[in-house]
Amino acid sequence: MIEMRDVGFGYHGEADLLSGMTLTLQPGMFHFLTGPSGSGKTTLLRLCYADLLPRSGQMTAFGHDMQTLDRDGIALLRRRVGVVHQDPQFLDHLPLAENVALPMTVSGEPVDMEALRDLLGWVQLSQHARALPPSLSGGERQRAALARAVILSPDLVLADEPTGNLDWEMSMRLLQLLIELNKSGKTVLVATHDLNLIRAAKAQVSARVLRISGGRLQLAGADL
């Protein structure tokens, strides 16, 4: 799916934040990505959906060299990758259901209302379908963001500190949804600093834990 070979990246005018990154995200795998704040977790995720491109090395997505993708190629890639941000943004004047359906609307696809209802039911937000985003709690917003991320049925789901602003109960509810996605065949990569979240997941699913340290990617030890 996604493969990095000796990838390096640095922001304009700065030294490389990431270097020598080698990683393969295979179908059906569950990965956690850990590391200190500022270590490059979000940057690595952005590389995975071509929001950023490597400065060095080679990176492929679904068999295509990401450096050679044109605008249409990047758009097709992003249809296959769902992204959940730590602070998801919504169009506050649109009801929740329309926000969740936005990826379909933007891509020009007709909205499958039955599928949309099923998806809202899955994240337990059916009763909020007509609610405006500002009225939602943090946990509801994150579940809505997950629904929006998977409405196009992507192969890969990336979540960037999705539980960072949630209490433990809401974190567990979101984690269960991510585990369900993985068990349905989706590849999942979650960036988090919460080791308790990782431990809770590893009790239910086979999860590989990666750590960014000193700009490089390492397989975390079993002490997690």
N, C-alpha and C positions, 0 to 999 in steps of 0.2 A: 504493500500500500504506500507507505512513506519510507524512504530510505535515505539516510545521510551517510556520506563517506568523507571523513576528514573535513567537515564543514567548519568554516570560521565566519564570524560576523561581528562587525563593530559599527556603531553609529557614526555618522559623518564627522570627520575630523577627530575621532577618538580611536584609541587602541582597541583591538578586538575584545569584545565582551565574552564571546564564546570562541573556542578554538579546538580543533581536532575532534569535533563532534561526530561520533559514529553511532547510528541507531537505526534499527529496523522495526517498524510498526507492522506487525503481521495481522491478517484477518482474525477476528475473534479474541484478541488479546486485551488484557486490562493492565494498564500501566499507571503508576503514580510517579510524579515528578516532584522532588523536594529540593530544598536548598535555601540559603539565607535570602532575606529580602534584598533585591538588587542583583541577585546572582545570575539572572537571565532566564528565569522560568517562562515569563510572559513572552520574551523574545523568541525562545525556542518554539512556543506554540504559534506565534505569528509566522515563523518560517514554515510551519507545517501547512498553513493555508495560503501561502504566497502573499501575505500582507507585507512581508519582508523577503528579500532574496539574499542568498549567501554571498559573502565577499570572496570566499575561497572554498575549494572542495566541490563535491558533486552532490546534488540532491534531486531525487526523483519522486514523483507522486503518481501512483497508479500506472507506472511504466513510462512516464513522460519526464524528460529533463526539465526541471522547473525554470531553469535559466532561459529556455527557448520558448516558453509559453507566451502566446500573444494574449490580447485582452479576452478573446473568446475562450481560449484555453484555460485561463485563470478562472473565468466565470464557470466553466464546466467543472473544474477542480472544486470550487467552493460549493457547488451543488452536492458534492460527495462528502463534504466535511461540515459538520454542525459545530458551532462554537457557542459556549456559554461563558460570559464574562462575569467577573466578580461583581461589578456594578452594572447590571443590564440596563440598557436604554430603551425606552418605549416612546411611542407617539402618544402623548398624554391626552390628546383630544379624541383618540380612537378607542372604542371598547376593546377589552382584552382579546376577545375572539378575533377581531380584525388585526390586532397586533400580532397574534400568533400566526395568522394566515399570511402575513406580509411577504415572507419569502416566496410563496406561490404567486401572490399578486404581482410582485416585482418581476418575477420570471415570466409573467404573461400566461401562467397556467390558470385554468378555471379552478376555483376553490371547491374541493370536495367537502360539502357541508357535513356529510355523515362521518367522514374521516376526521374532520375537525372536531366534531362532538365527541367522537371516541377518544381523541387525543386529550381533550380537556378533561374528560372523565378519568383518563389514566393518571393525570397529574392532580386529580381531585380538585378541579377548578370549574366544574360545570356550572355551579351556582354563581360564579363570578363572570360568566361569559360576556355580559353587557356592562360590567363594571369598568370604570376608567382606571388606568394604572396608578394614579396617585392614591387611590383608596386601598391599594393592596398592601399587605404586610411584606416584610422582607422575604419570608419563606415562600409566600405566594408569588412574589415577583421572580424568585429564582426558579420555581417550578414552571412558571409561565415562560421564562427564558429557555428552559430545557425543552418545553413543548415546541417553541418556535424553532429551536435549533434542529429538531428532528422531524419537522413536518414534511420535508422533502425526502425523508427516509435515507439519510446519509450513511455511508459505510463506516465513517470515522467520526467520533464525538470527542471534542476537546473541551475541557472545562477548566477555567483559570480561577483558582481559589473560589470555587462556587459556594463554599460554606463559610467563607471568611467573615461574613457579617451576620451569621445565623447562630442561634443557640443550639445546644446539643440535640434536642428533639427534632428540630427542623433540619439539622444537618443529617440526621439518620434517615429522615424521610426522603431527602434528596439523594442520599447515597443509595438507598434501596432502588430508586428509579434508575440510577446509573448502572447498578448491578443487573437489573432486569434487562436493560438495553444490551449489556454485554452478553447475558445468557441467551438473548435472541439472535446473537451473531455479530453485533456491532463491536468494533474496536473502540476502546475508551482510553483516553489519556487525561488524567486529572492532575493539575498542578496544585499542590497544597503544602502548607507548613504544619498541618495538624497530624501529628503522629498517631493520636488516638483514632482519628478517622481511618487512617491506613490500617491500623490493627483491627478495627471493626470490619473493614472490608475483607481483609485477608482471612478472617474467620469464616467467610462465606464464599469467596471466589479466589481462584488462583490469580494473584496479582504480582506483577514484577515492579519493584521499587527502584527508581533511578534517582540519583542525586547529582546536582550541579555543584561542583566545588572548584574554585580557582579557574573558572571558565571552561572546565572539562566535565564530561559526563561519566559518572561511575555507577556501577551496580551497588545499591545499598546493601549493607550487611543484614544478617538474619536477626540482629538484635532489635529490629523494629517490631 
